Amino acid sequence: MHTSIPRRSRYLTAFLLCLLVCTVACQQETRRPMVLTPGPSPILGSGVAAAMTPLFDDFSDPTTGTVLAGADEVAQYRFVDGTYQIAIQAAETLAWGLIDHDYGDMTVEVDTWIEDDTVLTATGLIFGYQNDRNFYLFRVASNGFYSLERLEENAWTVLLDWTPAPILESPATLPDGSLSYRLRVTTRGQRISLLVNGHMLEETIDHAFPGGKVALAASTLNDRTIRIRFDNLSIRPRTTHPTTHGDQTDER
């Protein structure tokens, strides 16, 4: 006996298959290997003492040594109008400017601008940095998505896949058209908290890197040329010792 499949069922089946193919394709695009481009690294000899010292830099003085200017084949790192700028001229490339202090539990915050809102790109923070093959990467993309990944022995693991967030759908727009964000990462033991513009995006647990350095990160996705700026960098180590003002360094 022959039984025909109703037309509506055939359409639904075809739609679900197309959706599955698109989902797989998007995941493959997300996990496509990036070219890693470390920026110039300060040599501060920071050690443990620096890890307990809060840091603030508004990048008005390029001689502070928090991050350095420089260039390589695909990226430039410059101080522009009191900000730190990373410019990239290659697709699917991750570039970063390293702050050469080791931190354990801490909160890092920075203002960041994506200068051209017509390109698909991402700005972010690297933390738990051991070397250029081992670190965490928190990214916010210009299309309103965010992600958290871990690079361990040069292999990527997605901890939080690209996720839309209402707070990212309407970021502050500067007069020149730049998209503006205030990024914040807090680490406490194995807990990682991600915030944008004071709003909690997500918390997760991971134990790979309990501490390390911090870096300002920019990455191209489909587009080849981007410029991202950073300003008002703040890193506050978490300690149990009060400051001279009687409060703690680990603000929430």
C-alpha positions in Angstrom: 0.0 0.0 0.0 1.3 3.4 -0.9 0.8 6.3 1.5 1.7 9.8 0.3 3.1 12.3 2.7 0.9 15.4 3.1 2.3 18.5 1.4 2.4 20.5 4.7 4.5 17.7 6.3 6.9 17.8 3.3 7.3 21.5 3.6 7.9 21.3 7.4 10.5 18.5 6.9 12.3 20.6 4.2 12.3 23.6 6.5 13.7 21.7 9.4 16.5 20.2 7.3 17.4 23.7 6.0 17.4 25.0 9.6 19.7 22.2 10.6 22.1 22.9 7.8 22.2 26.6 8.5 22.8 25.9 12.2 25.8 23.6 11.5 27.2 26.1 9.0 27.0 28.9 11.6 28.7 26.8 14.2 31.5 26.0 11.7 31.9 29.7 10.9 32.1 30.5 14.6 34.8 27.8 15.2 36.9 28.6 12.2 40.5 29.0 13.3 41.7 32.6 13.8 45.1 34.0 12.9 46.7 35.0 16.3 48.6 38.3 16.3 50.1 39.2 19.7 51.0 42.9 20.0 54.2 44.4 21.4 54.7 43.3 25.0 55.9 45.5 27.9 58.7 44.1 30.0 57.8 45.2 33.5 59.1 42.4 35.7 55.9 42.8 37.6 55.8 39.6 39.7 53.5 39.0 42.7 53.7 42.5 44.1 52.1 44.0 40.9 49.3 41.5 41.1 48.0 43.1 44.3 48.2 46.7 42.9 45.2 48.3 41.2 45.9 49.7 37.8 44.2 52.5 35.9 45.2 53.9 32.5 43.4 56.4 30.3 46.1 56.2 27.7 46.7 59.9 27.7 50.4 59.3 28.3 51.9 56.7 25.9 55.1 56.5 28.1 53.3 54.7 31.0 54.2 51.3 29.5 50.9 49.7 30.3 50.6 48.8 26.6 52.9 49.6 23.8 52.7 51.0 20.2 54.0 48.9 17.4 53.0 47.1 14.2 53.4 43.8 12.3 52.3 42.4 9.0 48.5 42.6 9.7 48.0 44.8 12.7 48.9 48.3 14.1 48.9 49.3 17.7 48.8 53.1 18.3 47.9 55.8 20.8 45.3 58.1 19.1 43.7 61.1 20.8 44.0 59.7 24.3 42.9 56.2 23.4 44.7 52.9 22.5 43.8 51.8 19.0 44.2 48.3 17.4 43.8 48.3 13.6 43.7 45.0 11.6 44.0 44.5 7.8 43.3 40.8 7.5 40.1 38.6 7.8 39.5 36.3 10.8 42.4 37.6 12.8 42.7 38.2 16.5 45.1 40.9 17.7 45.8 42.1 21.3 47.8 44.5 23.3 49.2 42.8 26.5 49.3 44.3 30.0 52.3 42.5 31.5 51.0 42.1 35.1 49.9 38.7 36.6 46.6 38.7 38.4 44.6 36.1 40.3 41.0 37.0 41.2 40.3 40.5 39.8 37.9 42.7 38.0 39.0 44.3 34.7 37.0 47.0 32.9 37.5 49.1 29.8 35.7 51.4 27.5 35.9 50.3 23.9 34.7 51.6 20.5 34.1 49.9 17.2 34.9 52.7 14.8 32.9 51.5 11.8 29.5 50.0 12.6 29.0 48.8 9.1 31.5 45.9 9.4 31.1 42.7 11.3 33.8 42.7 13.9 34.4 42.1 17.6 36.1 43.8 20.5 37.0 42.2 23.8 39.2 41.3 26.7 41.7 38.5 27.1 42.3 37.3 30.7 44.0 34.4 32.4 46.8 34.8 29.8 49.6 32.4 30.2 51.2 32.8 26.8 50.0 33.2 23.2 48.7 29.6 23.2 46.8 29.7 26.5 44.2 32.2 27.6 40.5 33.1 27.9 38.8 35.4 25.3 35.6 37.4 25.9 34.3 39.0 22.8 31.4 41.3 21.9 30.5 41.6 18.2 29.0 44.5 16.3 25.9 42.4 15.5 24.8 42.2 19.2 26.3 38.8 20.1 28.9 37.8 22.7 31.0 34.8 23.4 33.6 33.3 25.8 36.3 30.9 24.6 39.3 29.2 26.0 42.5 28.7 24.0 44.5 25.9 25.6 47.7 24.5 24.0 46.5 26.4 20.8 43.2 24.5 20.7 39.9 26.5 21.1 37.1 25.4 23.4 33.8 27.3 23.3 32.7 28.0 26.9 29.8 30.3 25.9 28.8 30.2 22.2 27.8 33.3 20.3 24.7 34.5 22.2 22.4 37.5 21.5 21.9 40.0 24.3 19.3 42.8 24.4 21.8 45.2 25.9 24.0 44.7 22.8 21.3 45.3 20.3 21.3 49.0 21.0 24.7 50.1 22.2 25.7 53.7 22.7 26.5 55.3 19.4 29.1 58.1 19.4 28.7 61.2 17.1 31.1 59.7 14.6 29.0 56.5 14.3 31.2 54.3 16.6 29.6 51.7 18.7 30.6 52.1 22.4 30.7 49.5 25.1 32.0 49.2 28.7 33.3 45.7 29.1 33.8 44.0 32.4 35.2 40.7 33.5 35.3 39.5 37.1 37.1 36.3 38.2 36.7 34.7 41.6 38.2 31.2 41.9 36.7 29.2 39.0 33.8 31.6 38.5 33.9 34.0 35.5 31.3 36.9 35.3 30.8 38.9 32.0 29.2 42.3 32.0 28.6 45.0 29.4 27.5 48.6 30.3 26.9 47.4 33.9 24.5 44.6 32.9 25.3 41.0 33.6 25.5 38.9 30.5 26.4 35.5 32.0 28.4 33.7 34.6 30.2 30.4 34.1 32.7 28.1 35.8 36.1 27.0 34.4 39.2 25.9 36.2 41.9 25.9 33.4 43.6 29.2 34.2 43.1 30.5 37.8 45.1 33.6 37.0 47.3 35.3 34.5 47.7 38.5 32.5 45.1 40.7 30.8 45.1 42.0 27.2 42.9 44.3 25.1 41.6 42.3 22.1 40.2 43.1 18.6 39.2 40.6 16.0 38.0 40.6 12.4 35.3 38.2 11.4 34.2 38.4 7.7 35.6 41.9 7.1 39.3 42.5 6.6 39.8 46.0 7.9 38.8 47.3 11.3 39.8 49.9 13.9 38.9 49.5 17.6 39.8 51.9 20.4 40.1 51.4 24.1 40.1 53.9 27.0 39.8 54.1 30.8 41.3 50.6 31.6 40.8 49.6 35.2 42.1 46.4 36.8 41.3 45.8 40.5 42.7 42.7 42.2 40.5 41.0 44.8 42.1 41.1 48.2 41.0 40.6 51.8 43.0 43.6 53.0 41.3 47.0 53.2 42.8 50.0 51.5 43.7 53.2 53.3 40.1 54.4 52.7 38.7 51.4 54.5 37.1 49.7 51.4 38.1 46.6 49.4 39.8 46.6 46.1 37.3 44.0 44.7 34.3 46.1 43.8 31.1 44.5 42.5 
